[in-house]
Structures are given as structure tokens and as C-alpha cells.
Amino acid sequence: MNSLNFIKLKLIYIFRYNDIYFNIYLDNKLDFFIGGQFVKLALKYKNDYIYRFYSLVNSPCDRFLEFYISRIKNGYLSNKLYNLNINSNIYISNLSYGKFTILNVLKNKNIDTLWMICNGTGISPFLSILKTYIFYIKKKVKNIFLLWGIKHLNNFHYLNVLLILQKIYNKNILNFIISVSNFKKYLKLPFYYGRVSNINLYYFICNKFNNIINNDSRFMICGSSKMFKDVFFLLNKKFNILKKNIFSEIYF
């Protein structure tokens, strides 16, 4: 692959939460990207580049590019990235990609409720969107429900960021619910036991926050293909949400 497609950067910082999840930080040398988009992240291998697509967590105006990554078993790139040292060379595409953006979803329309539904590292584009379009979203959206599915409580890594965003948006506008699938004891909000594809979770949210699920809302889904299929079926078949009101980005 032509090296002109990539920008060479140094690894500024790496934070490893555990053996699976980690953040990497690079200097923000991108000329342009839209909150919610992704880039190619690459390492040089012989005379070529090994790359994968990763969403940006940061807003375009942030000093650092931030990536939230999970190690894939037997995955070549994610394991290499996890074991990098500070100042290692990393390459990113000089272009950003994707239509999973708030501008594409809202199309400058006012809506009642925006549902942001994700699992695992699928939260990345939502954090970027919420950081980038604060005034636009507050003007166009009455309610936001961010549903984040994780397997274990110790995979809940962005509490401080979510609390700051909730304060910026106002708690009456932005609510986040963490759906924990491998925890059977009673959980209080913002935690919920189950998967983000569990229909009872949506009934619970609607009852708790006096909301309804209809086609005046928009639904953004980001994460694994299985999660997307389950949530899409739930919205489309159980709640009669039109396909045109459901937007997705599938990670794996």
C-alpha cells in the first residue's frame, strides 16, 4: 500500500485497563474529520502496512487522537498495538471515513429522542459525536438515551467522561444506561442487568423516563454484528420502527 495514504505519528501514551481493553493517544495531525467517523490505523510490516478501521473517541478540536481498542484473540494488529512502547511509530490514514454522524442522522431536523445503542468499543463514535456537536444536539434533540452494553462491571471505563458530558448537556437531556450482561445481582441506575437487545430494558427506560419509542425518534447502533441484528429486529419488528430511522456502524 502506498505510504502517501498514511501519516506517520508517534505513540504519545497508552493506557491498558486490563488484558483486553486499552486506549492509545496520538498527536492530532488530521486536517479534517467529522465526529463519529473512523480512520485506518496501521503498523508497518516489511514493505507494506497492516491496518484496521478504528473510530475516533476525541472531537476534531482535541489535541490528541484517542482510540478505544479491544484485543482480538489471535488478532494480529490489536495485539501488536497493545504491546507498543511510547514513541513507537503508528500510521493513520490521512482521510476519515463513514456516514455514522449526527448530521447524517438528524438532517437538520428536530426530534424528540435520540437513542445511541452500542456494546464494547462501539461507544467510541458516540463519545466523539457528543463531544463535537454539543450546541447542535441540544438545539435539535429533546432527549438522549445512551445504552452501552458491557460484559462485566470492570469493563465500564468511561464513567468520568459520561458524567462530564451529562453535566454539559443537562441530566434531563442526556441519560446513560450501562447494560451489564454478566452480573446477576440487583443493579441500580445507571446500571441494568441484561443485554442492550433485551426488550424489557426499553420498557424499563420508557417507564422510568416517561418516554415512548416511535418514529419521531432516531436510533444509532454501533457494535458487533450480532448485537446489531438483535437490536434491529427488536426495533423494527417489536416497536415498528422504520428502517430509515435506524442507523448503524458494525465493528465485527
Salt bridges, closest charged atoms under 4 A:
ASP112 OD1 - LYS142 NZ 3.67
ASP230 OD2 - LYS226 NZ 2.91
